[in-house]
Structures are given as structure tokens and as C-alpha cells.
Amino acid sequence: MRVRGYELTYPRLLLAALVVVVISSGFVGLTTSETAFGSYNPAWDGASEVRTLAGNTGAQTEIVRDTRAYADQSGAATTALVVSPTEAYSDRDSERIAAFVRSGGTLVVASDFDDQTNPLLADLGVTARFDGRLIRDERRYYRSPALAVAPNVDDTELTTDVSRLTLNHGTAIDPGANSTIVVNTSGYAYFDANRNGALDDAEELGERPVVVRESVGEGTVVAVSDPSIFINSMLDVSDNRAFAQNLVNDETVLFDYSHRSGIPPVVAVVLTIADSPLLQFLSIAMLVVVSAALWRSTRIPLPWRDSSSPEIGEVGPSETELLDRVTARHPEWDESRVERVARGIMPDAPKEDQDD
């Protein structure tokens, strides 16, 4: 196969295909994340589907990489999700989030065994605390007792179409004086404090809260005792998807990754540019300069070129060479017709009427 004078052999086509695959794989790697609970992680342990759920409701979604972004939100009709942070929130960070909640925002904090969320709840003035011990249920579970099912659900706007939640190695919540319990485990749940996978004499059966809510100023804080409820592989286990849908059913949904990794490099660059008018201007200016340089360096092959024609940018065939080529292709034409056609296809030559 020949394209504009360039021979496309099977080895060349194979090499081109390999280059496309490598470049595409690299781009995918730079725009996705393998971090657990990552909003750009499409794997089983990622949380990309929750972001999709929010978008499908028509919500405006935003990735928060710095708590200063909370100051840009009025609070009303806005929900923020903090899912299993790996770094502690500073006093200044907590103040920004508290101001957001007090002004009418909803903050969802999902955690289990980390050490970052209880201090955050305390700074927000929330009385509930995450227990931190693994919860099991030998009677009501999904696949194994460590995946306890919580069937005792209060009827609220958070639990529309929710009859149970399914945990995945989660904990429970110690409700505080101002807490309202939204979802409880069954009465057969217990804390496996020593993690031996069995109910010991010192471990008691009983209902354990796994979702509670508290009012803070004009807003609300919702504590969820297992962030795994929101990972892709657990959303379709009853009734986690409906619960997640209810939580992100707001005008604006913030995904707080300010204290957790999981933002892919390309996405991080795009978000950085979007946050800076100066970088936006410089990016557009650079794009214009590069496009102009590419445009000037490109030469479009003329239609008379073939495999023996000079390379792009070199001088084309002489008039004598064109006359010989036209004569060889159309030996039946007379001399005057050959000359007219040859002059018509010469580069920069004045165009005259040509025969078809």
C-alpha cells in the first residue's frame, strides 16, 4: 500500500500499531489511579462509580485538593465526601470545613480503622466517634461474617429505597449525645476485638450503629462506619448503591482528596490549570505558538507527486520532466495539449484553461 508516495509495508503498519498502543496505555495510566477509594480508580477497590452517580443526577462535581476550596461553596445544596483520609486535618483545615457545614453544607465522613477522622469529628463539634474495632455478624452477613449486613434502617431521606447496608470489614460508631442513629446492624453483631474470627466469651452480641447524623449549625455531618460501602465492587450489593445515590443527590458534590492520594498526574495538571487564570492564559499562549510552529513547518504534498518525487519542502520537477511524465501517461494527446496540462500543474505557475 502506498500513501502519498510512502510505502506502507506490514512491518511498518505493525510498528505504527504498537506505537499507538504504547501511547494509549501511557495516557490511560496517567489519567487513572490504582489508589484504593480513588475517584479515578475504575478497579474493584476504586470509587469512580460514586463520582459517576453524582454526575448522573445532574450534580456539579468537584475534586477538592485543598480545603480552601470549601470557602468557595455557600454550603446550601452542597455535599462533601471525606472517604478514609490518610493524613490528619490541621486546625485550619478543620475550621474551613466547619464553616462550610455551619453555613448549611452536608459533610459525609466514611471511615473505619484510620486515626484521622475522629480528631476531625471532634474539631467539627460532632459527638459521635468511630469505634475502630472490626465488626462481625454470624447470622446476617454477605459471603462471610466479616461482611456484616445492617438491616435496621430508619426512614429518612438518606435511606430512600434502602432496606439494608452491606459492610466489608467495617467497624461501628459510638453515637454521641447529639447523634441520631440512621442504620443499625442486627442484634447478632459483635466486635471481634482480637480478630480471631470467632465470638469469644468477652465479646457481646448486640445492635451496632453504622450510620449516624448530627446537626452542626445550619448543616449536617453524616458518619458512615465503612468506606468500602462506596467502592465499585460493593455498590451493587444491597442496598449500597441506593444509599450512595441518596448521599450525592445534591446540586454540588465535592470529593475531598485534600488529605488522601489518588489524583492521576494528568488530572492533577488539568485541575491545577483550571484553578489558575494565569496558567490558563500561558497554556493557551503556548498552544498557539506550538500550533503556529507546526503549521509553518508542514508542507502539503502536491497532487503530481509520486514515489520518485522530491521530499516535502524540496523543489518539484522541472517543466521538461513534467512534459515527459504527461506525454508518457497520455501518448494520444497532441503537443499543445500536453504543454497546457503541464503548465497547469507546475507549482506557482499561472493557471490556464485545461482540458479534462
C-alpha positions in Angstrom: 0.0 0.0 0.0 1.3 3.5 -0.9 0.1 6.7 0.7 1.3 10.0 -0.8 4.4 8.3 -2.1 5.2 6.4 1.2 5.2 2.7 1.1 3.2 1.2 4.0 4.6 -2.3 4.5 3.2 -4.8 7.0 6.2 -4.3 9.4 5.7 -0.5 9.3 2.0 -0.9 9.9 2.7 -3.2 12.9 5.2 -0.8 14.3 2.7 2.1 14.0 0.0 0.0 15.7 2.5 -0.8 18.5 3.3 2.9 19.0 -0.4 3.7 19.2 -1.0 1.0 21.8 2.0 2.2 23.9 1.0 5.8 23.8 -2.7 4.9 24.6 -1.6 2.7 27.5 0.6 5.5 28.8 -2.2 8.0 28.6 -4.6 5.7 30.4 -2.0 5.2 33.1 -1.6 9.0 33.5 -5.4 9.6 33.7 -6.4 6.8 36.1 -5.4 5.8 39.6 -4.8 2.5 41.4 -5.3 4.0 44.8 -8.0 2.4 47.0 -11.1 4.6 47.2 -9.7 6.8 44.4 -12.3 8.8 42.5 -10.4 8.0 39.2 -9.8 4.3 40.1 -12.2 2.1 37.9 -11.0 -1.1 39.5 -12.8 -3.1 42.2 -11.4 -1.1 45.1 -11.8 2.4 43.5 -14.7 4.8 43.9 -15.1 6.1 40.4 -18.7 4.9 40.2 -19.8 7.2 43.0 -18.5 10.2 41.1 -20.4 8.9 38.1 -23.6 8.5 40.2 -23.3 12.2 41.3 -22.8 13.3 37.7 -25.8 11.3 36.5 -28.0 13.2 39.0 -27.0 16.4 37.3 -24.9 17.5 40.2 -21.8 19.7 39.6 -18.9 17.6 40.8 -15.6 18.9 42.0 -12.4 17.3 43.3 -11.1 19.1 46.3 -7.3 19.0 46.7 -7.1 21.8 49.2 -9.6 22.7 51.9 -9.5 26.3 50.8 -12.0 25.1 48.1 -14.6 24.9 50.8 -14.6 28.7 51.1 -15.9 28.9 47.5 -19.1 27.0 48.5 -22.1 28.6 50.1 -22.9 25.4 51.9 -26.5 25.1 51.0 -27.3 22.4 48.5 -23.7 21.1 48.6 -22.5 17.8 49.9 -18.8 16.9 50.5 -17.5 13.4 50.9 -14.4 12.6 53.0 -13.6 8.9 52.5 -10.9 7.3 54.6 -8.3 10.1 54.7 -4.7 9.0 55.2 -3.4 12.4 56.6 -4.5 14.4 59.6 -6.5 17.5 59.1 -4.9 20.6 60.5 -6.8 23.0 62.7 -7.0 25.4 59.8 -8.4 22.7 57.6 -11.0 21.8 60.2 -12.0 25.4 60.5 -12.7 25.7 56.8 -14.8 22.5 56.8 -16.6 23.6 59.9 -17.5 26.9 58.4 -18.8 25.1 55.3 -21.0 22.8 57.5 -22.3 25.6 59.7 -23.4 27.6 56.7 -25.7 24.7 55.6 -23.4 22.2 53.9 -23.6 18.4 54.3 -20.4 16.5 55.2 -20.2 12.7 54.8 -17.3 11.2 56.7 -16.7 7.5 55.9 -14.0 5.7 57.9 -13.2 2.5 59.8 -9.8 2.0 61.2 -7.8 5.2 60.4 -6.6 7.7 63.0 -7.6 10.8 61.1 -11.4 11.0 61.3 -12.1 11.1 65.0 -10.0 14.2 65.5 -11.8 15.8 62.5 -15.2 15.0 64.1 -14.0 16.5 67.4 -12.9 19.7 65.6 -16.2 20.0 63.9 -18.1 19.7 67.2 -19.5 16.3 66.4 -20.1 14.0 69.4 -20.0 10.6 67.5 -16.8 8.6 67.2 -15.7 5.7 65.0 -15.1 2.6 67.3 -12.2 1.2 65.3 -12.8 -2.5 66.1 -13.8 -5.0 63.4 -17.5 -5.8 63.4 -18.8 -9.3 62.5 -22.2 -10.9 62.4 -22.6 -14.7 62.3 -26.3 -14.6 61.3 -26.8 -11.6 59.0 -23.9 -11.4 56.5 -22.9 -11.4 52.8 -20.5 -14.2 51.9 -18.7 -14.1 55.3 -19.4 -12.8 58.8 -16.9 -10.0 58.2 -19.2 -8.6 55.6 -22.0 -7.9 58.0 -25.4 -6.8 56.8 -27.1 -3.9 58.7 -30.9 -4.4 58.3 -32.2 -2.0 60.8 -32.8 1.2 58.8 -34.5 4.3 60.0 -36.9 6.0 57.5 -35.1 9.2 56.4 -34.2 11.0 53.1 -30.8 9.3 53.4 -32.4 5.9 53.3 -34.9 6.2 50.5 -35.1 2.7 48.8 -32.7 1.3 51.4 -33.7 -1.7 53.4 -30.2 -2.7 54.5 -26.5 -1.8 54.1 -23.7 -4.3 53.5 -20.3 -3.7 55.1 -17.0 -5.0 54.1 -14.7 -5.4 57.1 -16.1 -2.3 58.7 -16.5 -1.0 62.2 -19.3 0.7 64.2 -19.9 4.1 65.5 -20.2 5.2 69.1 -23.1 7.7 69.0 -22.7 10.8 71.0 -25.2 12.9 72.9 -26.3 14.8 69.7 -26.3 11.8 67.3 -29.3 10.3 65.5 -28.8 6.7 64.5 -29.8 6.1 60.9 -28.7 2.5 60.3 -28.0 -0.3 62.8 -26.6 -3.9 62.5 -28.7 -6.8 63.5 -28.7 -7.9 67.1 -26.2 -10.7 66.3 -23.3 -8.3 65.6 -20.2 -8.2 67.8 -16.8 -6.6 67.9 -14.1 -9.0 67.0 -11.5 -7.2 69.2 -8.8 -9.8 68.9 -9.6 -10.6 65.3 -9.6 -14.3 65.7 -12.7 -14.7 63.6 -14.8 -16.1 66.4 -17.2 -14.9 69.1 -15.4 -15.1 72.4 -16.8 -15.0 75.9 -15.8 -11.4 76.4 -17.4 -10.3 73.1 -21.1 -9.4 73.3 -23.9 -9.6 70.7 -26.0 -6.5 70.0 -27.1 -3.9 67.6 -24.3 -1.6 66.5 -24.8 1.8 64.8 -23.1 2.0 61.4 -24.6 5.3 60.1 -25.4 8.3 62.3 -26.0 12.0 61.7 -25.6 15.2 63.7 -26.5 18.8 63.1 -23.8 21.4 63.2 -25.0 24.9 62.8 -27.3 25.0 59.7 -25.6 21.9 58.3 -25.3 18.2 58.8 -22.5 15.7 59.4 -23.2 12.1 58.4 -20.8 9.4 59.7 -20.5 6.1 57.9 -18.6 3.3 59.6 -17.3 1.6 56.5 -15.8 3.4 53.5 -15.9 0.2 51.5 -19.6 0.8 51.0 -18.6 3.2 48.3 -16.1 1.1 46.4 -17.0 -0.1 42.9 -17.3 -3.8 43.8 -19.6 -3.1 46.8 -22.0 -0.6 45.2 -24.2 -3.3 43.7 -24.5 -5.2 47.0 -27.9 -4.4 48.6 -28.6 -1.6 49.2 -25.3 0.3 49.0 -25.9 1.9 45.6 -29.3 3.4 46.6 -27.6 4.8 49.8 -24.7 6.3 47.9 -27.2 7.8 45.4 -29.1 9.5 48.2 -25.9 11.0 49.6 -24.8 12.5 46.3 -28.2 13.7 45.3 -27.4 17.4 45.6 -26.7 20.4 43.4 -23.0 20.3 44.1 -20.9 17.3 45.3 -17.3 17.7 46.5 -15.0 14.7 46.6 -12.4 15.7 49.3 -9.0 14.3 48.4 -7.1 17.0 50.2 -5.8 14.5 52.7 -5.6 11.4 50.6 -3.7 10.4 47.4 -5.4 9.1 44.3 -5.4 12.0 41.8 -3.7 10.9 38.4 -0.9 13.1 37.1 -2.7 14.4 34.0 -5.9 15.1 36.1 -3.8 16.9 38.7 -2.2 19.1 35.9 -5.6 19.9 34.4 -7.1 20.8 37.9 -4.1 23.0 38.6 -4.5 24.9 35.4 -8.3 25.2 35.9 -7.6 26.8 39.3 -5.2 29.4 38.0 -6.2 32.1 35.4 -2.5 32.8 34.8 -1.8 29.2 33.9 -4.8 29.1 31.7 -3.5 32.1 29.8 0.0 30.7 29.5 -1.4 27.3 28.3 -3.4 28.9 25.6 -0.5 31.1 24.5 1.8 28.1 24.4 -0.8 26.1 22.4 -1.0 29.0 19.8 2.8 29.2 19.5 3.3 25.4 19.0 0.4 25.3 16.5 1.9 28.1 14.5 5.3 26.5 14.5 3.9 23.2 13.3 1.8 24.9 10.6 4.9 26.7 9.2 7.0 23.5 9.2 4.4 21.5 7.4 4.4 21.2 3.6 1.4 19.6 1.9 2.4 17.3 -0.9 1.3 18.4 -4.4 -1.1 16.2 -6.4 1.5 15.4 -9.0 3.9 13.8 -6.6 4.7 10.1 -6.8 7.3 7.8 -5.2 10.1 9.3 -7.2 9.1 12.9 -6.4 11.3 15.1 -4.1 10.6 15.1 -0.4 8.3 17.7 1.2 9.8 21.1 1.2 12.2 20.4 -1.8 11.9 21.8 -5.3 9.4 20.0 -7.5 10.1 18.6 -11.0 11.1 20.8 -13.8 8.9 21.7 -16.8 10.7 19.3 -19.0 10.2 16.4 -16.5 6.5 17.3 -16.3 6.2 17.3 -20.1 7.8 13.9 -20.2 5.5 12.5 -17.5 2.3 13.8 -19.1 3.4 12.5 -22.5 4.1 9.1 -21.1 0.7 9.0 -19.4 -1.2 10.3 -22.4 0.6 9.4 -25.6 -2.6 10.1 -27.6 -2.5 13.8 -26.7 -1.0 16.4 -29.1 1.9 18.5 -28.1 -0.1 21.7 -27.4 -2.4 19.9 -25.1 0.5 18.3 -23.2 2.0 21.7 -22.7 -1.2 23.3 -21.4 -1.7 20.5 -18.8 2.0 20.6 -17.7 1.9 24.3 -17.2 -1.3 24.0 -15.2 0.2 21.6 -12.6 3.5 23.3 -12.3 3.9 24.8 -8.8 3.3 28.6 -8.7 2.5 28.5 -12.4 -0.3 30.7 -13.7 -3.4 28.6 -14.3 -4.9 28.4 -17.8 -8.0 26.6 -19.0 -7.2 22.9 -19.1 -8.8 20.0 -21.0 -10.4 17.4 -18.8 
